[in-house]
Amino acid sequence: MTDAQPVTTFVVTDIEADGPSPLGSSMLSFASVACDGAGTVLDEFEAVLERRPDRAPHPETMAWWQTQPEAWAHATANPEPPEIVMPRYADWVESLPGWRVFAAAPITFDGLWMDHYLETFAGVRVIGTPIKSMRQIFRGGGVDLYTMAGTLRGAEYLKWGMQRVPPAWYGNIVHTHRAIDDARGFANVLAKLFEISGALPKIDSTESVYR
């Protein structure tokens, strides 16, 4: 008889920013929905951040924000210092049950911002690291919903975009560019993707020579 595996909590996250890169611009707001593989919501976290004085907004991003006045208002209202928010967020993640896994769409955008801000202001990472002395709040390399949705739909790469996912998969939550709305929608998509993957043939895991 083997020991039961810990539960896995997926921390589905969406961010809003005033530019394309955390090296040049600021994260405005973010939200995470903690859920299990069936989409049951365990908790939520939402924050608005003060913009960094050592960063500058990107003109093209700001031109786009002018077309989204309601989302902009939500992403900038009552901001808090990131040096206060990010440690609080790390503590929140650690309070969640089992193995915590970061998830985003795409992880190369939202995950990049969260990783940079967490490392800068809380000394932790979005991805698991082999550095044993470093605090680990997430396990593994995370889940990219963009890739998962594209492959499980059997779509060619250029049609992997999340805008091509059926609205019902989002639980009919409109993508508003308010971080909490979008994170909730992505959490519903993740549950649908696990439902699809659960119907596929299973391949037993093996010990790889890769390290």
N, C-alpha and C positions, 0 to 999 in steps of 0.2 A: 504494500500500500504506500503510495507516494503522498508527500505533503501537499495540501491544497495550495494552489498558486494565489498570491494576493490579487485582490480586485484591481482593475485598471480604471483610472479616472482620466478622461480626455478633457483637456483644458482648451476649448475652442476659442480662438482669440482673433479679434479684428482691431486694427489701429487706423488712426487718421493722422496725417502729417501735413506740413506746409512745404514739403519738397520731396524729391525722390530718394534721398539718401540721408541716413543719420549722421554721416560725416560732415554734411553741409547744412542741414536744416533741422527742424525740431518736430518731435512727436507731439501732437496736440491732445489726443485722447486715445484711450483704448478700453476695450471691454473683453472679459473672458466669461464663458459659460462652461462650468464644470458639469460633465455628464458621463453616464456610462455608455456602453456600446449600443444600448437600446434607445438612447436619446433621453433617458430620464435625467432631468436637471437636478443636480445636487446643490448647486450654489452659483452665484454670479458675483462678478467684480467689475466695477466701472470707475474710471477716473479721468479727470481733465488735468492736463499738465501745464505749468508755466513754460513759456518758450525760453529756450536757452539763449543767454546773451552772447555766447560764442558761436552762434549759428545764425543763418539768414534764410528767410523764405525764398523759394524759387519762383520767379515771375510767372512761368507757365502754370505751375500748380496754383498760385494765387488767382490767376485768371480763371481757372476752372472753379475754384471755390466761390467766385462771384456768381456763378450759375447755381450755387447750392446754398442760399442764404439760411434756410432752416437748419441744415446740417452744420453749417459753419457756427451758428449760434450755439448749437448743442456741444460742438467740439471745443468751444473756447470759453464757456461760461464757468465762472468760479474756479479758476485753475489753482492747483496746488504745486509746490516745488517737487520736482522729480526725486530729489534726495529724500523726501519724506514718503512719497507714494510707492516707489519701487521696493524699498525694504518691507513696507506694509503688504505689498502684493506678494513678495516672496514668502512671507509668513503665512499669508492666506493659502498659497499653493501648498505649502507644507502641511496645512491643517486638513487637506483633502485626503480621503481614504485611499489606501493601496499605492500602486505605482501611478505616478502622475505623468501624463504624456501630453506634450504641447501639440496643438493642431491648428492649422491656418490654411487660407486659400488666397494666394500661394504662400507657402512657408518661406520662400526666398525673399518675399517682401515683408510681410507682417513679422515673421520670425527674425529677420535681420534687424528690424527696429527694436523688437523686444529684447533680443539678445544683447544689443549694444547698450540699451538703457539699463538692463538688469546688471550687466557687468560693470558699467560705469558707476551706477548709483547704489547697487546692492551687493556687488561682489559675487554674483551667481550667473549662471548661463541658462539659456533656453535648452541647449543640448546637454546630454550627459557627457562627462569628460573622464578620462582615465586618471586624472589628478586626484588621488585619494584624499588629500588634505583640503580640497575645495568643496564647499557646500553644494550638494546636489539636490535641486528642487524638482527637476524633471528627469525622466529616464529615457535613454536612447536618443535617436535622431529626430523624433517627432513624426507627425503625419501631415503630408501635403495633400489636402483635399483636391486641389487642382489636378494632380497626377492621378489620384485614386478615382476621381469622377470620370476622367478621360478614358482610362484603361478599362474600368468596369462597364462603361457604356459602349466599349468597343469602337471608340471614335478615333479617327486619324489625329495626329498630334495637333495640327492647326485648328482642330475643332474641339480642343480640350477646354476651352474657356468656360468659366463658371456661369456666364450669361446663357450658355446653351443647356444648362441643367433645367429639367422641368420645374415650373413654379411649385408644383405639389411637393417636390422633394424638400423645398424650403419651409414646408408647412404653410405655404402661401404668405410668408412674411416678406414684405417688399424690401428690397435692398435700398435703404434710404441714405447710406453713408453716415448714419448715426451708429457709432461703434457697437452699442448694445443690441440694436436691431439686427445688424449684420451678423454679429456673433451668434445670436439666437437662430437666425436662418441657417447659418453654416452648421450649427449643432444638429439641426434637423437633417441636413444633407448627409452629415457623417453617419447618423443612424440609418438612413436609407442605404448608404453604401455598404455598411456592415450587414444589413439585411440581404443585399444582393450577393456579397462575398460569402455569406453563410450557406448559400445554395450551391456554391461551386464545389467541385471535387477537392478533397483535402490532400495535401502533400505533407507527409510526415517531416518534421524538422530533423536535421542531422547535424552532427558536429563538423564544422568546416575547418579546413586547414588555414583559412583566412583569419588573421588577427588584426 
